Amino acid sequence: MGGPGGRRRTVEAAREQGGANLTHRSNPRFDTADFGDMAPGNLRADYVLPSKRLRIVASAVFWPRQGEPGSELTGVFPFPSSDHRLVWVDVRT
């Protein structure tokens, strides 16, 4: 949940939803928000900016597939929480 599968889910969501997502030039694996499919589509709108002194160990976008644990938090439009997805980073000193 929220690991590499979250990145795959962002790509799947862009493909499934079509619309504006089909004309985006950026890689959908970096999408963090599920906006209107006709405009602007799914976008990279959220990020984590850790201190450059910290080492990034892992990171992902929390975007579970429908039916997976946590999908009740993200859902489909109208979203039960937000059209933005949680971005997380695991860091070490």
C-alpha positions in Angstrom: 0.0 0.0 0.0 1.5 3.3 -1.1 4.8 1.8 -2.2 5.8 1.1 -5.8 2.2 -0.1 -6.4 1.1 3.5 -5.8 3.3 4.6 -8.8 1.7 1.9 -11.0 -1.7 3.1 -9.9 -1.1 6.6 -11.0 -0.3 5.4 -14.5 -3.3 3.1 -14.5 -5.6 5.9 -13.3 -4.4 8.3 -16.1 -5.0 5.6 -18.7 -8.4 4.5 -17.3 -9.7 8.1 -17.0 -8.5 9.2 -20.4 -9.5 12.8 -21.3 -6.9 15.4 -20.7 -4.6 12.7 -19.3 -4.0 11.4 -22.8 -2.4 14.6 -23.9 -0.1 15.2 -21.0 3.6 15.2 -21.8 4.9 14.3 -18.3 5.1 10.8 -17.0 1.8 9.9 -15.1 3.8 8.0 -12.5 4.5 11.4 -11.0 0.8 12.4 -10.7 -0.3 13.3 -7.2 -3.7 14.7 -7.7 -6.9 13.3 -9.5 -8.4 16.4 -11.0 -11.2 16.6 -13.6 -10.6 14.2 -16.5 -11.5 16.6 -19.2 -9.3 19.5 -17.8 -6.8 19.6 -16.3 -6.6 15.9 -15.7 -4.3 14.2 -13.2 -1.3 16.3 -12.3 1.8 16.4 -10.1 0.6 19.0 -7.6 2.0 17.9 -4.3 5.5 17.0 -3.2 7.8 16.6 -0.2 11.0 18.6 0.0 13.3 17.1 2.6 16.5 18.8 3.8 19.5 18.1 1.5 21.3 16.7 4.6 18.8 13.8 4.8 19.1 10.7 2.7 16.0 9.5 0.9 15.4 5.8 1.6 12.0 5.4 -0.1 9.1 7.6 -1.4 5.8 7.1 -3.1 2.3 8.5 -3.7 -0.5 6.9 -1.7 -2.9 5.9 -4.5 -4.3 2.4 -3.8 -6.2 0.5 -6.4 -10.0 0.1 -5.9 -10.6 -2.6 -3.3 -7.1 -2.5 -1.8 -6.7 -1.4 1.8 -6.9 2.4 2.0 -8.9 2.8 -1.2 -11.9 3.8 0.8 -9.9 7.0 1.7 -9.2 7.9 -1.9 -12.0 6.4 -3.9 -13.4 7.9 -7.1 -15.2 11.1 -7.8 -16.8 12.4 -5.6 -13.8 11.7 -3.5 -14.4 10.8 0.2 -11.4 12.8 1.3 -9.6 14.9 -1.4 -8.6 14.9 -5.0 -5.0 15.2 -3.8 -3.0 12.1 -2.8 -0.6 11.7 0.1 3.1 11.9 -0.9 5.4 10.3 1.6 9.2 10.1 2.0 11.2 7.9 4.3 14.5 9.7 5.3 17.6 8.9 7.3 20.2 11.2 8.8 
